[in-house]
Amino acid sequence: MPAFVYVLGTLAKNRHLTYVGWTDDVARRLAQHNAGKGARTTRGRVWVLLHSECCASRRAAMSREWHLKRDRAFRRKLAQALKAEHTR
């Protein structure tokens, strides 16, 4: 069964935050985060989907999530794209 890894972004005060997770349904999971039913660190903010990848299995998605959480340069690049979108 396919699974997905995703990166969310939000504007918090004067900085952009990112969140990395995995799921089997990206749209449902994003709705949960925005409804305050996601991870504790995502509550109270409006999140947008910055990036998602399809993986062959849950295990592969969890592994990719682990790597993306440690890839700060990639997440910073995504946050900068979000910032550019906000300033338009």
BELNORHU-V14943 format. One record per backbone hydrogen bond with DSSP energy under -0.5 kcal/mol. CO is the residue of the C=O (numbers start at 0). NH is the residue of the N-H. Records with the same first field share a line. If there is no record, write none. Layout:
BEGIN
CO->NH + NH
END
This chain:
BEGIN
2->54
3->22
4->52
5->20
6->49 + 50
7->18
8->47
9->11 + 16
11->14
14->11
16->9
18->7
20->5
22->3
24->28
25->29
26->30
27->31
28->32
29->33
30->34
31->36 + 37
32->35
38->41 + 42
39->42
41->44
44->46
47->8 + 49
50->6
52->4
54->2
56->60
57->61
58->62
59->63
60->64
61->65
62->66
63->67
64->68
65->69
66->69 + 70
67->70
69->71
70->74
71->75
72->76
73->77
74->78
75->79
76->80
77->81
78->82
79->83
80->84
81->85
82->86
83->87
84->87
END
